[in-house]
Amino acid sequence: MDFDTISVRGKSKPDPTTGAIIPPIYQTATYVLEEIGVDKGFDYTRSSNPTRQELEKHLAALEGGSHAIAFSSGMASADSCMKLLSQGDHVVCCDDVYGGTARLFNKLMTNYGVEFTYVDSQVAANVEEAIRPETKMVWIETPTNPLLKVTDLEAVGEIANRNNLLYVVDTTFATPVFLRPLEYGADLVLHSTTKYLSGHNQIIGGVIVTDRNDLYDQLKYIQKSVGAVPSPFDCWLVVMGLKTLHLRMQRHWENAEKIAAYLEQHPKVSKVVYPGLESHPMHHVAKDQMKGYSGMISFELEGGLEAGKKLMNSVELCLLAESLGSVETMITHPATMTHAEVPREERLARGFEDGLVRLSVGIEDADDLITDLEKAFEMV
């Protein structure tokens, strides 16, 4: 089936009992056994739930994978990947990752003896140079949060495969509409379903997708053991969001391209980062491996931090808020919000300036959003 059809229909069929087109919400904690040792496929919702199973099948189909494991947050997904490692293991990671991921790696996993080396993965050779005998995993975000760096997934995948390393790719910003990392050799694909996949600022969730049966078995055991599972209702809301994912992502992309072009020519803007712009240093890679450039833009103002603050405090239609990927446009100051725990020296070293502004472009009318930004620029 075509991707758009999978997005709408997933793997679901009308309910055999009632004929209901929309899958039901199985809001239950436990299930009656037929007899000792015999159940109907479910025994306890922490282990499995029909609504969660519906979501997992849908997400696996969208990524072109065999298995999906849903979690209670994107960070629970990331943490579960970390539980595949042991004391003394080493991870090569792209140098621009979500602040929560950086906190997990640097503040928690290092306490358990896991070491991390951060490299600019836009140059694939940097990944290979960082590999050590104890390296077990390569972790890539693409596009990254918030600098929107783009990694050549095939090139890094060849390196990971050649060195027998677990290859994890977080494509929350791209979604399977625009990028499917399993096609480029990824072992595990990670998403925060909070963002574009659900798309309506309603739930917190995460998912891991894989084609490998061994990794699925391990992660399913981790999911059950730690109990980081989403509620049936949250799973149902994500399923509802997936039905319009392909349509929403097209509008996010169209709006972002228009706004990025507007920002790039604005006299008060010193820098615009968007994979769809030819000025992006990895535009050629994004053009080759992505089917669209999504809805995330980062930019800096001529006046630096103070100018950025004035802009963000002056917008009205753009919402000053954490998170991204919703139908509503949201504007964020990463240095004090999403990446507040990343040391300033570390941020500056990788080109992450204090005044960086991140814009998650929604699906409103693009001209209305530009008008809102223009009015805010007048206050800067």
C-alpha positions as semicolon CSV with decimal commas, in nm:
position;residue;x (nm);y (nm);z (nm)
1;M;0,000;0,000;0,000
2;D;0,102;0,360;-0,054
3;F;0,232;0,549;0,250
4;D;-0,072;0,779;0,259
5;T;-0,307;0,482;0,279
6;I;-0,100;0,326;0,558
7;S;-0,110;0,659;0,743
8;V;-0,490;0,662;0,734
9;R;-0,564;0,294;0,778
10;G;-0,265;0,146;0,957
11;K;-0,319;-0,225;1,015
12;S;-0,666;-0,191;1,163
13;K;-0,988;-0,349;1,045
14;P;-1,343;-0,272;1,155
15;D;-1,422;-0,413;1,498
16;P;-1,552;-0,770;1,442
17;T;-1,810;-0,742;1,721
18;T;-1,968;-0,405;1,644
19;G;-1,840;-0,307;1,301
20;A;-1,692;0,014;1,446
21;I;-1,447;0,173;1,202
22;I;-1,242;0,347;1,471
23;P;-1,056;0,103;1,699
24;P;-1,192;0,095;2,056
25;I;-1,007;0,211;2,365
26;Y;-0,938;-0,088;2,588
27;Q;-0,913;0,111;2,911
28;T;-0,839;-0,179;3,141
29;A;-0,558;-0,280;3,373
30;T;-0,610;-0,656;3,361
31;Y;-0,787;-0,937;3,174
32;V;-0,982;-1,248;3,278
33;L;-0,809;-1,578;3,205
34;E;-1,000;-1,859;3,038
35;E;-0,835;-2,096;3,284
36;I;-0,507;-2,125;3,472
37;G;-0,227;-2,053;3,227
38;V;-0,461;-1,973;2,936
39;D;-0,538;-1,616;2,831
40;K;-0,679;-1,454;2,517
41;G;-0,351;-1,290;2,423
42;F;-0,348;-1,037;2,707
43;D;-0,303;-1,073;3,081
44;Y;-0,196;-0,731;3,218
45;T;-0,181;-0,393;3,044
46;R;0,177;-0,322;3,147
47;S;0,271;-0,626;2,938
48;S;0,037;-0,560;2,648
49;N;-0,289;-0,391;2,558
50;P;-0,502;-0,414;2,241
51;T;-0,506;-0,037;2,191
52;R;-0,130;-0,012;2,236
53;Q;-0,086;-0,306;2,002
54;E;-0,295;-0,123;1,742
55;L;-0,064;0,178;1,769
56;E;0,252;-0,030;1,755
57;K;0,142;-0,210;1,438
58;H;0,052;0,124;1,280
59;L;0,389;0,282;1,365
60;A;0,585;-0,021;1,244
61;A;0,401;-0,008;0,911
62;L;0,474;0,363;0,867
63;E;0,847;0,309;0,923
64;G;0,857;-0,003;0,708
65;G;0,967;-0,204;1,010
66;S;0,866;-0,540;1,154
67;H;0,815;-0,428;1,513
68;A;0,736;-0,116;1,716
69;I;0,746;-0,073;2,093
70;A;0,550;0,220;2,236
71;F;0,664;0,401;2,550
72;S;0,528;0,662;2,789
73;S;0,759;0,934;2,652
74;G;1,032;0,991;2,400
75;M;1,281;0,992;2,686
76;A;1,152;0,654;2,804
77;S;1,229;0,528;2,454
78;A;1,581;0,672;2,470
79;D;1,638;0,530;2,818
80;S;1,525;0,187;2,702
81;C;1,783;0,198;2,423
82;M;2,045;0,275;2,687
83;K;1,940;-0,036;2,879
84;L;2,078;-0,242;2,591
85;L;2,425;-0,131;2,707
86;S;2,645;-0,244;2,995
87;Q;2,903;-0,089;3,224
88;G;3,217;-0,003;3,029
89;D;3,039;0,038;2,695
90;H;3,102;0,342;2,477
91;V;2,866;0,538;2,251
92;V;2,953;0,767;1,961
93;C;2,686;1,036;1,946
94;C;2,616;1,333;1,722
95;D;2,717;1,655;1,897
96;D;2,379;1,826;1,872
97;V;2,111;1,630;2,054
98;Y;1,792;1,718;2,234
99;G;1,861;1,857;2,582
100;G;1,673;1,574;2,754
101;T;1,883;1,318;2,568
102;A;2,202;1,500;2,667
103;R;2,086;1,503;3,030
104;L;2,014;1,128;3,019
105;F;2,354;1,052;2,872
106;N;2,572;1,294;3,070
107;K;2,399;1,305;3,409
108;L;2,260;0,953;3,444
109;M;2,419;0,697;3,212
110;T;2,772;0,803;3,300
111;N;2,690;0,703;3,659
112;Y;2,645;0,348;3,531
113;G;2,980;0,340;3,355
114;V;2,866;0,418;3,000
115;E;3,088;0,667;2,817
116;F;2,998;0,904;2,533
117;T;3,199;1,078;2,264
118;Y;3,028;1,361;2,076
119;V;3,121;1,435;1,715
120;D;2,988;1,641;1,428
121;S;2,827;1,353;1,241
122;Q;2,770;1,570;0,934
123;V;3,121;1,447;0,850
124;A;3,085;1,068;0,856
125;A;3,459;1,020;0,905
126;N;3,429;1,187;1,245
127;V;3,209;0,898;1,360
128;E;3,461;0,637;1,251
129;E;3,753;0,821;1,410
130;A;3,574;0,821;1,747
131;I;3,516;0,445;1,755
132;R;3,705;0,258;2,027
133;P;3,734;-0,115;2,108
134;E;3,459;-0,076;2,370
135;T;3,222;0,116;2,138
136;K;2,884;-0,055;2,113
137;M;2,647;0,206;1,969
138;V;2,621;0,498;1,729
139;W;2,347;0,750;1,816
140;I;2,230;0,997;1,553
141;E;1,962;1,266;1,543
142;T;1,875;1,400;1,200
143;P;1,776;1,675;1,160
144;T;1,913;1,764;1,502
145;N;1,755;1,965;1,780
146;P;1,799;2,262;1,765
147;L;2,073;2,328;1,508
148;L;1,906;2,117;1,237
149;K;2,225;1,940;1,139
150;V;2,175;1,667;0,879
151;T;2,366;1,338;0,882
152;D;2,422;1,116;0,580
153;L;2,252;0,810;0,728
154;E;2,377;0,568;0,464
155;A;2,740;0,671;0,511
156;V;2,723;0,643;0,890
157;G;2,523;0,321;0,859
158;E;2,803;0,162;0,658
159;I;3,049;0,259;0,932
160;A;2,826;0,118;1,205
161;N;2,770;-0,206;1,013
162;R;3,139;-0,249;0,932
163;N;3,225;-0,213;1,301
164;N;2,934;-0,428;1,422
165;L;2,778;-0,140;1,617
166;L;2,417;-0,085;1,714
167;Y;2,289;0,201;1,498
168;V;2,019;0,419;1,657
169;V;1,855;0,708;1,470
170;D;1,615;0,963;1,618
171;T;1,410;1,121;1,339
172;T;1,147;1,294;1,547
173;F;1,191;1,611;1,337
174;A;1,148;1,432;1,003
175;T;0,883;1,165;1,075
176;P;0,849;0,862;0,845
177;V;0,669;1,089;0,599
178;F;1,003;1,242;0,503
179;L;1,265;0,992;0,622
180;R;1,272;0,620;0,705
181;P;1,612;0,534;0,858
182;L;1,565;0,156;0,840
183;E;1,615;0,197;0,466
184;Y;1,962;0,337;0,539
185;G;2,078;0,064;0,774
186;A;1,947;0,179;1,112
187;D;1,886;-0,095;1,369
188;L;1,655;0,118;1,584
189;V;1,445;0,421;1,490
190;L;1,334;0,648;1,772
191;H;1,053;0,904;1,785
192;S;0,886;1,121;2,041
193;T;0,523;1,055;1,951
194;T;0,443;1,367;2,154
195;K;0,552;1,568;1,851
196;Y;0,447;1,535;1,488
197;L;0,318;1,178;1,505
198;S;0,032;1,269;1,738
199;G;0,049;1,632;1,632
200;H;-0,201;1,802;1,861
201;N;-0,022;1,874;2,192
202;Q;-0,242;1,615;2,365
203;I;-0,015;1,336;2,483
204;I;0,336;1,244;2,595
205;G;0,476;0,934;2,428
206;G;0,760;0,764;2,245
207;V;0,831;0,470;2,018
208;I;1,116;0,251;1,896
209;V;1,086;0,072;1,560
210;T;1,311;-0,213;1,446
211;D;1,340;-0,488;1,188
212;R;1,548;-0,709;1,415
213;N;1,369;-0,978;1,612
214;D;1,645;-1,001;1,873
215;L;1,630;-0,629;1,953
216;Y;1,252;-0,638;1,961
217;D;1,257;-0,920;2,216
218;Q;1,504;-0,732;2,436
219;L;1,318;-0,402;2,417
220;K;0,981;-0,565;2,474
221;Y;1,123;-0,721;2,790
222;I;1,259;-0,381;2,898
223;Q;0,924;-0,215;2,827
224;K;0,743;-0,471;3,041
225;S;1,002;-0,472;3,319
226;V;1,035;-0,096;3,372
227;G;0,668;-0,026;3,303
228;A;0,728;0,284;3,091
229;V;0,413;0,225;2,888
230;P;0,161;0,476;2,751
231;S;-0,200;0,463;2,862
232;P;-0,457;0,307;2,626
233;F;-0,621;0,647;2,581
234;D;-0,290;0,812;2,489
235;C;-0,224;0,532;2,239
236;W;-0,567;0,588;2,085
237;L;-0,501;0,961;2,050
238;V;-0,176;0,892;1,865
239;V;-0,358;0,653;1,630
240;M;-0,608;0,930;1,559
241;G;-0,322;1,171;1,489
242;L;-0,151;0,930;1,250
243;K;-0,455;0,932;1,023
244;T;-0,374;1,288;0,912
245;L;0,005;1,272;0,948
246;H;0,079;1,279;0,575
247;L;-0,147;1,580;0,521
248;R;-0,019;1,772;0,822
249;M;0,346;1,718;0,736
250;Q;0,295;1,851;0,386
251;R;0,148;2,173;0,529
252;H;0,421;2,201;0,796
253;W;0,678;2,176;0,517
254;E;0,508;2,425;0,285
255;N;0,469;2,682;0,562
256;A;0,824;2,636;0,689
257;E;0,974;2,684;0,344
258;K;0,783;3,009;0,301
259;I;0,877;3,139;0,647
260;A;1,242;3,033;0,615
261;A;1,269;3,228;0,290
262;Y;1,109;3,530;0,460
263;L;1,350;3,511;0,755
264;E;1,655;3,466;0,534
265;Q;1,596;3,800;0,364
266;H;1,498;3,988;0,682
267;P;1,749;4,262;0,775
268;K;1,723;4,189;1,149
269;V;1,803;3,818;1,106
270;S;2,171;3,722;1,091
271;K;2,135;3,349;1,027
272;V;1,863;3,102;0,925
273;V;1,904;2,726;0,948
274;Y;1,655;2,512;0,755
275;P;1,744;2,195;0,559
276;G;1,529;2,309;0,269
277;L;1,738;2,621;0,210
278;E;2,029;2,596;-0,033
279;S;2,233;2,788;0,226
280;H;2,215;2,488;0,463
281;P;2,560;2,320;0,456
282;M;2,404;1,974;0,419
283;H;2,118;2,069;0,189
284;H;2,249;1,828;-0,075
285;V;2,227;1,536;0,170
286;A;1,882;1,637;0,293
287;K;1,764;1,666;-0,066
288;D;1,893;1,318;-0,143
289;Q;1,769;1,124;0,161
290;M;1,457;1,317;0,265
291;K;1,125;1,346;0,081
292;G;1,055;1,682;0,243
293;Y;1,217;1,919;0,491
294;S;0,957;1,927;0,770
295;G;0,854;2,227;0,978
296;M;1,146;2,320;1,205
297;I;1,347;2,640;1,161
298;S;1,625;2,786;1,376
299;F;1,750;3,142;1,340
300;E;1,956;3,413;1,508
301;L;1,895;3,787;1,524
302;E;2,148;4,063;1,463
303;G;2,095;4,185;1,819
304;G;2,176;3,849;1,976
305;L;2,011;3,728;2,296
306;E;1,832;4,050;2,390
307;A;1,686;4,088;2,042
308;G;1,571;3,727;2,050
309;K;1,401;3,780;2,386
310;K;1,217;4,086;2,257
311;L;1,100;3,896;1,952
312;M;0,975;3,595;2,149
313;N;0,801;3,814;2,406
314;S;0,630;4,014;2,131
315;V;0,473;3,742;1,915
316;E;0,103;3,670;1,960
317;L;0,004;3,401;1,711
318;C;0,328;3,209;1,759
319;L;0,309;3,048;2,102
320;L;0,606;3,080;2,340
321;A;0,619;2,722;2,461
322;E;0,824;2,407;2,504
323;S;0,785;2,119;2,259
324;L;0,728;2,113;1,884
325;G;0,550;1,933;1,603
326;S;0,197;2,046;1,678
327;V;-0,059;2,201;1,445
328;E;-0,003;2,525;1,638
329;T;0,313;2,727;1,569
330;M;0,543;2,740;1,871
331;I;0,849;2,955;1,931
332;T;1,121;2,850;2,175
333;H;1,443;2,983;2,327
334;P;1,646;2,659;2,345
335;A;1,926;2,795;2,566
336;T;1,685;2,862;2,855
337;M;1,413;2,610;2,773
338;T;1,470;2,279;2,593
339;H;1,849;2,279;2,640
340;A;1,881;2,467;2,969
341;E;2,092;2,192;3,128
342;V;2,349;2,187;2,847
343;P;2,655;2,381;2,973
344;R;2,695;2,716;2,797
345;E;3,056;2,643;2,700
346;E;2,945;2,319;2,537
347;R;2,666;2,494;2,349
348;L;2,890;2,771;2,220
349;A;3,159;2,524;2,113
350;R;2,920;2,359;1,871
351;G;2,774;2,684;1,736
352;F;2,468;2,696;1,959
353;E;2,449;3,067;2,043
354;D;2,263;3,222;2,337
355;G;2,029;3,408;2,104
356;L;1,921;3,110;1,893
357;V;1,546;3,099;1,829
358;R;1,368;2,776;1,734
359;L;1,042;2,791;1,542
360;S;0,811;2,491;1,513
361;V;0,595;2,599;1,221
362;G;0,234;2,489;1,246
363;I;-0,036;2,446;0,984
364;E;-0,202;2,786;1,018
365;D;-0,201;3,027;0,724
366;A;0,164;3,107;0,651
367;D;0,093;3,472;0,575
368;D;-0,072;3,514;0,915
369;L;0,239;3,372;1,080
370;I;0,467;3,602;0,881
371;T;0,252;3,900;0,978
372;D;0,283;3,800;1,344
373;L;0,661;3,773;1,315
374;E;0,686;4,103;1,128
375;K;0,494;4,285;1,401
376;A;0,725;4,129;1,661
377;F;1,034;4,232;1,463
378;E;0,912;4,591;1,482
379;M;0,955;4,568;1,860
380;V;1,317;4,452;1,831
